Amino acid sequence: MALKIFEIDRSLESCQGQIWDRVNGYRWWLGELEKNEGGIEQFAEGYKIFGFIRDDEKGGFTYREWLPNAKQVFLIGGFNDWQNTMPLTSEGFGRWAVFIPDKADGSPGIPHTTQLKVRLEANDGSWHDRVPAWIKLAWQDHTTNLFNGVFWAPPEEAWRFAAVRASVRPDNLKIYEAHVGMGSLDPKVATYTEFAEVVLPRIKRMGYNAVQLMAVAEHAHYGCFGYHVTSFFAPASRSGTPEELMYLIDTAHGLGIQVLMDLVHAHASSNTLDGISQSLILQQ
């Protein structure tokens, strides 16, 4: 089957081999997802089962990771002095999990804001410490400059959305693109709260009805403008907490502003110790 793009742009004819490699690779993975995961949309909802998932019926959290090349997996962190005392159990199909029951007082078995990583032994006998792929927050250790995952489980009353997101989208989007960290006149990294209270009202006054936020996903190198992502499910911690990002979004909705967020999956960081770069190598 011919690709329409070659008719539109004749200059691409010399690159047909490379383009077809990409197309065939995409089709193969799409078929694998349809066959094994119920389709690409269901696969994209992996965040509902991986990472730290609350289970109110059992009273605790299940931590689950996909590591098909692992022989042993442990959850390590400040809660166990970074020792191999919390093993995960294989569930098959590359999934590993451990249930972490609540304490007697109902608080999480791992304290809120505890820094942690996942440690695994690969099939070749090598050991690796990694930030969990579905972690919701990561903090930089200013001693090593590496990032650690953070167990983030604030009380439910810590945040409630006040504004109602518009159910009807505007006929025409007028988009203001912005980088939260640069949203300050001061020589510093601006916060989500500052952006919400200072920049959003200005965006509203200028007549925009949407804001597109750059560099929202966590990235180890600030100078990359957010294009070398290390944790795709964690908001950039230099600008604040997940709840403070929620405050920004809620404030925007209250002003009638739609919120779009850049997610640059094609620019995953090559970092291995504070990102997920070589997870694929560990999974083969």
C-alpha positions, 0 to 999 in steps of 0.5 A: 500500500502506497503512502499518500505522503510520497505523492504530496512531497516528492522529496521524501522518495529518497527516504522511503526505506526509513519512513516505511521502517517507522510505519511498519514498526508502528503497525507492529506495536499497534497490533501487539497492543490490540492483541495483548492489551485490549487496544491502545486506549486501554494500554494508555490507562496503565496509570490506573494499575501501575505505580502506587494505587490506593485500595480502600477495601484492603486498607493500603496501597498496591505498588506495581511495576512492569519489569519483564526481565527482572529476577528479583524486585525490591522497593527501597527508600527512607522507610526501610533505610534503602535496604532490600526488605520489601520484595515484590512478587511476580504476577506474570507477564512482566508484572511485579507487585507488593501490597503495603497495608496501612498502619494501625492509625489508618495512615499509609504504611509508607509515610507521605513524602518518603523518597524511594526507588525500585531495585531489581536484579536483571536476568544477567545478574546485574543490579539496578536502582530506578525511579518508578516509571509511574511515580507521581512526584520526584525530588532532586537529591542535592547531594547527588543531583539525582532524582528519587521517587516520592511517595505522595499520599496527602490527606484527601481534604488537602485539595478539592477542585472549586471551579467547574471545567467548561463542558462546552469548548469555545468555537475558536481557541486562542492559545497562550503558550507559557513556561511556568518556571519562566513566568516571573520577572525575578531571576528564579524558577517561578511556582505554579501558585505564582503563575496562577495568581500573577500570569493567568489574570493577565492572560485572561485580560489579553483575551486568550481562552486557553493556555498551553503549558510547557515543561509540565512533566518532570525533567532532570535538566532544567535547561532542556525546557522540559523536552528531556522528560524523566518522569512522565506522570510527575509534575515538574517539582521545581515549580511545586507540588501536584496540588499546587499544579491543581490549584493553577488548573482550577484557577484557569478554569475559574477564569474560563481558560482551557488548559493544555499541557505539552507531553513530549513522549518522543523526547524521553531523557537518556538519563538512566539513574533518575529517568526510565531510559534503560528500562526497555533494556532491562525489560528485554 
